[in-house]
């Protein structure tokens, strides 16, 4: 059944991506320089939303933009159209997977509260408007740096931290690429994603993601590691056993770092989370009490509400519980094909370094996501006989392995992305980590010295 879902192509998917591509192309060249073709691409949004509650607002906003009037309100509608189209694509792809696997998914509750962007977000909306008018090809050093005051103001307010971090990263990419007119290739979809997400987060009245306290046993399936020059993040996927039910959840921890700290040494930046790291490295379950779980399925990790449990084999947990686990629905603003990361257990396949043959369908392998901070390698993937992975979509389905059972030199081995959470278990990596760890200690000592002054 999973093979059927991976082969299937939801109706309307190509059309939705086509509308998004037209909008994104307009952002490349700038809303101040719309020619007939790009004006027609925006006008196609009017027809696409004609039978929706957004019809009147879309018609007005697109008409004004094409005529040369670009306001914050018009851009919010444009970003909303983009979010809605990609959200529909996300839902169609996820529904196919859920149907194939018999997955039950809880409906996302109607938010009882909304979030006000506040006056601090006005500066970010102004900068995002300037970017849209100029277009990516019109971004120079001055325009790229124009977002800095807004970022600094937002960073000073903890409740605006999500928008601040997004804008900070987006601005850094633009500064590194400026002047964009000289770039041979523009990351069109990525920059449009960042622009639209930032613009929506800067709006008043967007729905909050409700959360409730839960008690239970967290069974880890695996970890997805995200390493950026200035941030290291560990997102853990697992199963939460509560009274009478099993839920598919995830939790994340992160820490700031410098770009000289990379590979296995990056785990040292997460030393504030010893219980979670021990659960990963020692393959233990974790008992949680009163920990917040959002409606979108994110467990807000709190070490004070967690305790180490018994040993728990992730493959055994996946074989027994994964198929029947109830999943959460994605929060409305997070619905996008790029965020799809559905845990799956795959067995009985034929592996190569770039694909799994599931017996009737071949699914690609996203080995570019294998982290330097973990022991998984393309060679181990090719030698594997069982895999816990994350199904992702980027123009087609692909699997990102996060745990493997393999045969190496005629001996069975089991390897997980989080095996090095308490330090590398492989000699060469341990030596490199020890050397890099010295840099971590020095930086911490210097930081402490500065704080004491």
VOLOFI-331885 format. One record per residue (C-alpha): residue number from 1; residue in three letters; x, y, z. Coordinates in steps of 0.2 Angstrom, whole numbers, plus 5000, padded with zeros to 4 digits. Example, Ala and Ser with C-alpha at 12.3 -4.5 7.8 and 13.67 -1.06 7.14 Angstrom:
<rs>
(1,"ala",(5062,4978,5039));
(2,"ser",(5068,4995,5036));
</rs>
This chain:
<rs>
(1,"unk",(5000,5000,5000));
(2,"unk",(5014,5012,5004));
(3,"unk",(5021,5008,4987));
(4,"unk",(5005,5014,4979));
(5,"unk",(5005,5030,4988));
(6,"unk",(5023,5034,4983));
(7,"unk",(5018,5030,4965));
(8,"unk",(5002,5041,4965));
(9,"unk",(5002,5059,4959));
(10,"unk",(4988,5069,4968));
(11,"unk",(4976,5078,4956));
(12,"unk",(4979,5096,4954));
(13,"unk",(4996,5095,4962));
(14,"unk",(5005,5101,4946));
(15,"unk",(4993,5115,4944));
(16,"unk",(4995,5121,4962));
(17,"unk",(5014,5121,4959));
(18,"unk",(5012,5130,4943));
(19,"unk",(5003,5145,4951));
(20,"unk",(5016,5146,4965));
(21,"unk",(5030,5146,4952));
(22,"unk",(5021,5161,4943));
(23,"unk",(5020,5171,4959));
(24,"unk",(5038,5167,4963));
(25,"unk",(5044,5172,4946));
(26,"unk",(5036,5189,4949));
(27,"unk",(5045,5191,4966));
(28,"unk",(5062,5187,4957));
(29,"unk",(5059,5202,4945));
(30,"unk",(5050,5213,4957));
(31,"unk",(5032,5219,4958));
(32,"unk",(5037,5236,4952));
(33,"unk",(5042,5228,4935));
(34,"unk",(5028,5217,4930));
(35,"unk",(5027,5213,4912));
(36,"unk",(5012,5206,4903));
(37,"unk",(5017,5188,4907));
(38,"unk",(5020,5190,4925));
(39,"unk",(5005,5201,4927));
(40,"unk",(4995,5186,4919));
(41,"unk",(5003,5174,4931));
(42,"unk",(4997,5184,4946));
(43,"unk",(4980,5186,4938));
(44,"unk",(4979,5167,4937));
(45,"unk",(4977,5168,4956));
(46,"unk",(4961,5177,4954));
(47,"unk",(4953,5163,4945));
(48,"unk",(4961,5150,4956));
(49,"unk",(4953,5158,4972));
(50,"unk",(4937,5163,4964));
(51,"unk",(4927,5150,4973));
(52,"unk",(4935,5152,4990));
(53,"unk",(4931,5164,5004));
(54,"unk",(4947,5174,4999));
(55,"unk",(4940,5178,4982));
(56,"unk",(4935,5196,4985));
(57,"unk",(4951,5200,4994));
(58,"unk",(4962,5191,4981));
(59,"unk",(4954,5200,4966));
(60,"unk",(4956,5217,4974));
(61,"unk",(4974,5214,4980));
(62,"unk",(4980,5207,4963));
(63,"unk",(4971,5221,4953));
(64,"unk",(4980,5234,4964));
(65,"unk",(4997,5226,4963));
(66,"unk",(4996,5224,4944));
(67,"unk",(4991,5243,4943));
(68,"unk",(5006,5248,4953));
(69,"unk",(4999,5250,4971));
(70,"unk",(5008,5238,4983));
(71,"unk",(5003,5240,5001));
(72,"unk",(5006,5229,5016));
(73,"unk",(4988,5223,5015));
(74,"unk",(4990,5218,4997));
(75,"unk",(5006,5208,5001));
(76,"unk",(4998,5199,5015));
(77,"unk",(4985,5193,5003));
(78,"unk",(4998,5188,4991));
(79,"unk",(5008,5178,5004));
(80,"unk",(4991,5170,5010));
(81,"unk",(4988,5164,4992));
(82,"unk",(5005,5156,4992));
(83,"unk",(5003,5148,5009));
(84,"unk",(4985,5141,5004));
(85,"unk",(4992,5134,4988));
(86,"unk",(5006,5125,4996));
(87,"unk",(4996,5120,5011));
(88,"unk",(4983,5111,4999));
(89,"unk",(4998,5102,4990));
(90,"unk",(5004,5097,5008));
(91,"unk",(4987,5090,5012));
(92,"unk",(4985,5080,4996));
(93,"unk",(5002,5072,4998));
(94,"unk",(4999,5068,5016));
(95,"unk",(4982,5061,5014));
(96,"unk",(4989,5049,5001));
(97,"unk",(5001,5043,5014));
(98,"unk",(4989,5042,5028));
(99,"unk",(4976,5032,5017));
(100,"unk",(4990,5020,5011));
(101,"unk",(4996,5016,5029));
(102,"unk",(4979,5017,5038));
(103,"unk",(4985,5032,5048));
(104,"unk",(4973,5041,5059));
(105,"unk",(4976,5059,5061));
(106,"unk",(4968,5071,5074));
(107,"unk",(4960,5086,5067));
(108,"unk",(4968,5103,5071));
(109,"unk",(4958,5112,5084));
(110,"unk",(4951,5129,5080));
(111,"unk",(4962,5141,5089));
(112,"unk",(4953,5150,5104));
(113,"unk",(4967,5163,5104));
(114,"unk",(4976,5173,5091));
(115,"unk",(4993,5181,5091));
(116,"unk",(4996,5200,5089));
(117,"unk",(5011,5205,5079));
(118,"unk",(5013,5221,5089));
(119,"unk",(5021,5237,5084));
(120,"unk",(5039,5229,5082));
(121,"unk",(5033,5219,5067));
(122,"unk",(5029,5235,5057));
(123,"unk",(5047,5237,5053));
(124,"unk",(5049,5220,5046));
(125,"unk",(5033,5222,5036));
(126,"unk",(5041,5238,5028));
(127,"unk",(5057,5229,5024));
(128,"unk",(5048,5214,5016));
(129,"unk",(5037,5226,5006));
(130,"unk",(5053,5234,4999));
(131,"unk",(5060,5217,4995));
(132,"unk",(5044,5212,4985));
(133,"unk",(5044,5229,4975));
(134,"unk",(5063,5228,4971));
(135,"unk",(5063,5209,4968));
(136,"unk",(5077,5197,4971));
(137,"unk",(5086,5203,4956));
(138,"unk",(5085,5221,4963));
(139,"unk",(5093,5217,4980));
(140,"unk",(5109,5226,4983));
(141,"unk",(5120,5228,4999));
(142,"unk",(5110,5242,5005));
(143,"unk",(5093,5234,5003));
(144,"unk",(5099,5217,5010));
(145,"unk",(5105,5227,5026));
(146,"unk",(5089,5236,5028));
(147,"unk",(5081,5222,5038));
(148,"unk",(5094,5224,5052));
(149,"unk",(5085,5237,5063));
(150,"unk",(5069,5227,5063));
(151,"unk",(5079,5211,5067));
(152,"unk",(5087,5219,5082));
(153,"unk",(5071,5226,5089));
(154,"unk",(5062,5209,5087));
(155,"unk",(5077,5200,5095));
(156,"unk",(5075,5211,5111));
(157,"unk",(5057,5204,5113));
(158,"unk",(5056,5185,5117));
(159,"unk",(5038,5183,5111));
(160,"unk",(5044,5189,5093));
(161,"unk",(5059,5177,5093));
(162,"unk",(5052,5166,5080));
(163,"unk",(5050,5180,5067));
(164,"unk",(5067,5188,5072));
(165,"unk",(5077,5172,5069));
(166,"unk",(5068,5169,5052));
(167,"unk",(5072,5187,5047));
(168,"unk",(5089,5186,5053));
(169,"unk",(5093,5171,5043));
(170,"unk",(5084,5177,5027));
(171,"unk",(5094,5194,5028));
(172,"unk",(5110,5185,5030));
(173,"unk",(5107,5175,5014));
(174,"unk",(5103,5191,5005));
(175,"unk",(5118,5200,5011));
(176,"unk",(5129,5185,5006));
(177,"unk",(5122,5185,4989));
(178,"unk",(5121,5204,4986));
(179,"unk",(5121,5211,4973));
(180,"unk",(5109,5197,4968));
(181,"unk",(5109,5204,4950));
(182,"unk",(5126,5196,4947));
(183,"unk",(5120,5178,4953));
(184,"unk",(5120,5165,4940));
(185,"unk",(5105,5156,4949));
(186,"unk",(5093,5163,4962));
(187,"unk",(5086,5151,4975));
(188,"unk",(5068,5156,4969));
(189,"unk",(5057,5144,4979));
(190,"unk",(5067,5145,4995));
(191,"unk",(5068,5164,4996));
(192,"unk",(5049,5165,4992));
(193,"unk",(5046,5153,5006));
(194,"unk",(5056,5163,5018));
(195,"unk",(5048,5180,5012));
(196,"unk",(5030,5173,5013));
(197,"unk",(5032,5164,5030));
(198,"unk",(5040,5180,5037));
(199,"unk",(5026,5191,5031));
(200,"unk",(5012,5180,5038));
(201,"unk",(5021,5179,5055));
(202,"unk",(5022,5198,5055));
(203,"unk",(5003,5199,5054));
(204,"unk",(4991,5202,5068));
(205,"unk",(4977,5190,5072));
(206,"unk",(4986,5174,5066));
(207,"unk",(4980,5158,5076));
(208,"unk",(4990,5152,5091));
(209,"unk",(4996,5134,5092));
(210,"unk",(4987,5127,5107));
(211,"unk",(4996,5115,5119));
(212,"unk",(4991,5104,5134));
(213,"unk",(5001,5095,5147));
(214,"unk",(5004,5076,5145));
(215,"unk",(5011,5062,5155));
(216,"unk",(5018,5046,5147));
(217,"unk",(5032,5036,5140));
(218,"unk",(5042,5043,5125));
(219,"unk",(5049,5030,5114));
(220,"unk",(5062,5037,5103));
(221,"unk",(5063,5032,5084));
(222,"unk",(5077,5043,5079));
(223,"unk",(5084,5060,5077));
(224,"unk",(5085,5072,5063));
(225,"unk",(5100,5084,5065));
(226,"unk",(5101,5101,5057));
(227,"unk",(5117,5110,5057));
(228,"unk",(5119,5129,5052));
(229,"unk",(5135,5139,5054));
(230,"unk",(5127,5147,5069));
(231,"unk",(5114,5135,5076));
(232,"unk",(5114,5116,5080));
(233,"unk",(5097,5108,5081));
(234,"unk",(5092,5090,5086));
(235,"unk",(5074,5085,5081));
(236,"unk",(5069,5069,5089));
(237,"unk",(5054,5059,5082));
(238,"unk",(5046,5046,5093));
(239,"unk",(5030,5038,5100));
(240,"unk",(5022,5045,5115));
(241,"unk",(5012,5031,5125));
(242,"unk",(4999,5039,5136));
(243,"unk",(4984,5031,5144));
(244,"unk",(4976,5020,5131));
(245,"unk",(4984,5028,5116));
(246,"unk",(5000,5030,5106));
(247,"unk",(5004,5046,5098));
(248,"unk",(5017,5050,5084));
(249,"unk",(5026,5066,5091));
(250,"unk",(5042,5075,5089));
(251,"unk",(5053,5086,5100));
(252,"unk",(5067,5098,5097));
(253,"unk",(5082,5106,5106));
(254,"unk",(5094,5118,5099));
(255,"unk",(5109,5129,5103));
(256,"unk",(5118,5144,5096));
(257,"unk",(5136,5140,5090));
(258,"unk",(5150,5147,5079));
(259,"unk",(5154,5140,5062));
(260,"unk",(5171,5132,5068));
(261,"unk",(5161,5120,5079));
(262,"unk",(5155,5106,5068));
(263,"unk",(5153,5088,5066));
(264,"unk",(5152,5077,5082));
(265,"unk",(5158,5092,5093));
(266,"unk",(5141,5101,5089));
(267,"unk",(5133,5089,5102));
(268,"unk",(5142,5098,5116));
(269,"unk",(5132,5113,5113));
(270,"unk",(5117,5103,5119));
(271,"unk",(5124,5099,5136));
(272,"unk",(5109,5108,5144));
(273,"unk",(5098,5093,5139));
(274,"unk",(5107,5077,5147));
(275,"unk",(5092,5067,5149));
(276,"unk",(5087,5068,5131));
(277,"unk",(5105,5065,5125));
(278,"unk",(5106,5050,5136));
(279,"unk",(5090,5043,5129));
(280,"unk",(5097,5045,5111));
(281,"unk",(5114,5038,5114));
(282,"unk",(5109,5024,5126));
(283,"unk",(5092,5019,5117));
(284,"unk",(5081,5022,5132));
(285,"unk",(5063,5027,5134));
(286,"unk",(5060,5043,5143));
(287,"unk",(5046,5046,5155));
(288,"unk",(5038,5063,5154));
(289,"unk",(5026,5072,5166));
(290,"unk",(5016,5087,5163));
(291,"unk",(5026,5092,5148));
(292,"unk",(5017,5103,5135));
(293,"unk",(5011,5095,5119));
(294,"unk",(5005,5106,5105));
(295,"unk",(4991,5102,5094));
(296,"unk",(5003,5101,5079));
(297,"unk",(5012,5086,5088));
(298,"unk",(5027,5095,5095));
(299,"unk",(5032,5090,5113));
(300,"unk",(5040,5106,5121));
(301,"unk",(5055,5098,5129));
(302,"unk",(5058,5102,5147));
(303,"unk",(5072,5093,5156));
(304,"unk",(5063,5096,5173));
(305,"unk",(5048,5086,5167));
(306,"unk",(5058,5071,5160));
(307,"unk",(5067,5056,5168));
(308,"unk",(5077,5042,5160));
(309,"unk",(5067,5026,5158));
(310,"unk",(5070,5008,5153));
(311,"unk",(5081,5002,5137));
(312,"unk",(5070,5003,5122));
(313,"unk",(5075,4997,5105));
(314,"unk",(5069,5010,5092));
(315,"unk",(5066,4996,5079));
(316,"unk",(5056,4986,5091));
(317,"unk",(5045,5001,5095));
(318,"unk",(5043,5005,5076));
(319,"unk",(5038,4987,5072));
(320,"unk",(5025,4985,5086));
(321,"unk",(5018,5003,5088));
(322,"unk",(5022,5014,5073));
(323,"unk",(5008,5008,5061));
(324,"unk",(4994,5011,5074));
(325,"unk",(5000,5027,5081));
(326,"unk",(4989,5042,5080));
(327,"unk",(4997,5057,5072));
(328,"unk",(4993,5076,5074));
(329,"unk",(4988,5087,5060));
(330,"unk",(5000,5100,5054));
(331,"unk",(4997,5118,5061));
(332,"unk",(4989,5129,5047));
(333,"unk",(5004,5140,5044));
(334,"unk",(5016,5125,5044));
(335,"unk",(5007,5116,5030));
(336,"unk",(5020,5115,5016));
(337,"unk",(5027,5100,5006));
(338,"unk",(5045,5104,5012));
(339,"unk",(5040,5101,5030));
(340,"unk",(5034,5083,5027));
(341,"unk",(5044,5072,5037));
(342,"unk",(5034,5056,5040));
(343,"unk",(5043,5042,5050));
(344,"unk",(5042,5025,5042));
(345,"unk",(5049,5008,5045));
(346,"unk",(5056,5000,5029));
(347,"unk",(5061,4982,5027));
(348,"unk",(5063,4969,5014));
(349,"unk",(5070,4981,5001));
(350,"unk",(5085,4981,4989));
(351,"unk",(5097,4995,4993));
(352,"unk",(5109,5005,4983));
(353,"unk",(5118,5021,4988));
(354,"unk",(5104,5032,4981));
(355,"unk",(5088,5022,4981));
(356,"unk",(5078,5008,4989));
(357,"unk",(5069,4996,4978));
(358,"unk",(5053,4992,4988));
(359,"unk",(5047,4978,4976));
(360,"unk",(5037,4988,4963));
(361,"unk",(5042,5005,4966));
(362,"unk",(5059,5014,4969));
(363,"unk",(5061,5028,4981));
(364,"unk",(5076,5039,4981));
(365,"unk",(5087,5042,4996));
(366,"unk",(5091,5059,5003));
(367,"unk",(5108,5055,5008));
(368,"unk",(5113,5073,5008));
(369,"unk",(5104,5075,5024));
(370,"unk",(5115,5062,5033));
(371,"unk",(5124,5073,5046));
(372,"unk",(5142,5074,5050));
(373,"unk",(5137,5074,5069));
(374,"unk",(5131,5056,5067));
(375,"unk",(5138,5039,5061));
(376,"unk",(5126,5035,5047));
(377,"unk",(5135,5035,5030));
(378,"unk",(5130,5031,5012));
(379,"unk",(5139,5015,5013));
(380,"unk",(5129,5009,5028));
(381,"unk",(5113,5014,5019));
(382,"unk",(5118,5003,5004));
(383,"unk",(5122,4989,5015));
(384,"unk",(5106,4990,5026));
(385,"unk",(5092,4978,5027));
(386,"unk",(5080,4988,5038));
(387,"unk",(5078,5007,5039));
(388,"unk",(5069,5019,5050));
(389,"unk",(5067,5035,5040));
(390,"unk",(5058,5051,5036));
(391,"unk",(5048,5052,5020));
(392,"unk",(5051,5069,5012));
(393,"unk",(5044,5077,4996));
(394,"unk",(5054,5088,4985));
(395,"unk",(5047,5086,4967));
(396,"unk",(5045,5067,4972));
(397,"unk",(5046,5056,4987));
(398,"unk",(5063,5052,4995));
(399,"unk",(5068,5043,5012));
(400,"unk",(5080,5051,5024));
(401,"unk",(5087,5037,5035));
(402,"unk",(5089,5041,5053));
(403,"unk",(5092,5023,5059));
(404,"unk",(5098,5007,5050));
(405,"unk",(5101,4989,5052));
(406,"unk",(5114,4983,5041));
(407,"unk",(5127,4969,5038));
(408,"unk",(5145,4975,5038));
(409,"unk",(5159,4962,5035));
(410,"unk",(5146,4948,5038));
(411,"unk",(5141,4955,5055));
(412,"unk",(5125,4963,5059));
(413,"unk",(5126,4981,5065));
(414,"unk",(5113,4994,5071));
(415,"unk",(5117,5012,5068));
(416,"unk",(5107,5028,5074));
(417,"unk",(5109,5046,5070));
(418,"unk",(5109,5050,5089));
(419,"unk",(5122,5037,5094));
(420,"unk",(5135,5051,5096));
(421,"unk",(5124,5062,5107));
(422,"unk",(5136,5058,5122));
(423,"unk",(5152,5058,5111));
(424,"unk",(5157,5048,5096));
(425,"unk",(5159,5029,5097));
(426,"unk",(5170,5028,5082));
(427,"unk",(5189,5030,5085));
(428,"unk",(5192,5042,5071));
(429,"unk",(5177,5053,5075));
(430,"unk",(5181,5053,5093));
(431,"unk",(5199,5060,5090));
(432,"unk",(5192,5074,5079));
(433,"unk",(5179,5078,5092));
(434,"unk",(5191,5079,5106));
(435,"unk",(5201,5092,5096));
(436,"unk",(5186,5102,5092));
(437,"unk",(5180,5100,5109));
(438,"unk",(5195,5110,5115));
(439,"unk",(5189,5125,5105));
(440,"unk",(5171,5123,5113));
(441,"unk",(5179,5124,5130));
(442,"unk",(5190,5139,5126));
(443,"unk",(5175,5148,5119));
(444,"unk",(5165,5145,5134));
(445,"unk",(5179,5150,5146));
(446,"unk",(5181,5167,5136));
(447,"unk",(5162,5170,5136));
(448,"unk",(5161,5167,5155));
(449,"unk",(5176,5179,5157));
(450,"unk",(5167,5192,5147));
(451,"unk",(5151,5190,5157));
(452,"unk",(5160,5192,5173));
(453,"unk",(5167,5209,5168));
</rs>
